[in-house]
Amino acid sequence: MNLLEERWMPVRLHDGGREWVAPHQLSDSRIAAFDADRADFNGALAQFAIGLLQTSTPMDNALEWRALFNIPPSSETLKEWFLPCKIAFEFDGNGARFMQDFDLRVTEGESLGIGSLLIETPGENTLKNNSDHFIKRGLLNQLCPCCAVLALFTLQVNAPAGGAGHRTGLRGGGPLTTLLLAEKRPDVLRSLWHDLWLNVREREGFLASGGDSTKTAPRLSFPWLASVTEIQSEGGSVTPVQTHPAHVFWAMPRRIRLDFEAVSTGVCDLCECDSAHLVCRYVTRNYGLNYKGPWSHPLSPYYESKEGWLPLHPQPGGLGYRHWLGWVLGMQNEKRNVKRAEVVAQFFESQVQRRTGVGLRLWAFGYDMDNMKARCWYEAMMPLYALNDCDPNLQRDLREEIGTWLAGADLSARYTRDAVKDAWFGNDARGEFSFVDAAFWSHTEPTFYELLGERIKAAREGLTTDRQEIAERWRAGLRTAALRLFDKELVGTGPIERQNPARIAKAHHQLGVNLNGPKLRTTLGLPVKVNPNPSKAKGAKAA
């Protein structure tokens, strides 16, 4: 089974139908999107396709990129592109196998059920303690080859901590991925090809972005083509300068080999398709490739730390508009510096590419991992409102302005959380109140995107806007959401006999003072109103 020839990628067609296609069919205009049976598989499929195109494309400049965006290459052209790396995509057989350890054999290593490839599957300690209460053991015992490919690649891409010597990926466990997608419009038919091609860079720029482009030995791009010791020394690590730039898409931290000698016939437990080659087990061994150093993956945003730039990972609370600025335009403030993904930055900085006349969205996704435990899979689709049509100078102005909006929202969320806590328990309460923040961000999201759309439209059309007027509308939206949460959804919904009216009234008053106070107005760049009776504010809690 060669993955460049086999029809193993599930896709959804524009007419609602579903098919399985080979990679050389990805430019078919009938295809709307990937359509796997799991959300994390769709994310893995997108990264596989982008990685394959980036690794093989002969496209050398932005004009060629634009031509291929407007007129996708034929299936025969894609076959020609992929041919040089065909040997790296054999999935079974006795030799090198895609994403599987070169030396490991099914008679060696630790043998595990195929369901253990799925990241949320209960681990050994969970099973030992009989604590698999929510995600049960034994739900998945056999996979068809197509689903086995997806499970294996998804694990290698996300690779959470797995115990001693079971490595994480070069972006750590459960990385955040952000991809550009074409806006869906009824009057313009955009296919999966357009979504993928938006995230592929011209060859010269990609080869200069990291790694060593002179290291052309196949194993330095596709590590499963050789023994681990041919890539890193025993007990050593792998840094970017030891590999070809394409290695970032094909990193293989886990040593795994599927057992194709003990296949069965029946129905796949995941996609429910009939198969005569159901995979039931695999073997694994620790101490695979140990990724260290300044790796930079082109599909992930990074944040600055004392250790340098590190990849972002989803966190409890999900993905929302509070992340929009950092992931789309980058963010620099006193608290945190965030660098957008390289593909996003390159697209917005290219005069040729960004003016394609197509609206954009940002697809963000990834696992929220707690070491080996998958807490949640998050994904979000964020509108960009044809931001790419704005001049780079205007984009910088927007970054500054939207930064003040988010700072004001963050401050208002804190005011709301403190008010709810004070109303329920008093000033000295301790506990987990992040649900208040999550509710606040959710309630203010429609207003944010409404104002953002207006602001980008004005910038795109060269219209002058009143920043203070927009900031005042945003402050009013923050205030409305905060008071609604307090009055109608959190504090105000409790039975009166179980509440402390005096404490609630005090907390409500303080919330109103803070939302109208000078600190929030200053944060939003609004003029501060002078209090004509300063003596009346002496007893108020500092805003």
PyMOL commands that set and color helices and strands:
alter all, ss='L'
color gray80, all
select helices_A, chain A and resi 23-25+39-56+62-70+75-89+114-117+124-128+145-158+192-197+203-207+218-220+223-225+228-230+240-242+245-249+321-328+342-349+387-389+392-425+434-460+467-489+491-493+496-498+501-515+518-523+534-537
alter helices_A, ss='H'
color red, helices_A
select strands_A, chain A and resi 9-13+18-21+31-34+110-113+177-182+255-258+264-267+274-278+281-285+302-305+308-311+331-332+337-339+360-370+373-383
alter strands_A, ss='S'
color yellow, strands_A
deselect
rebuild
show_as cartoon
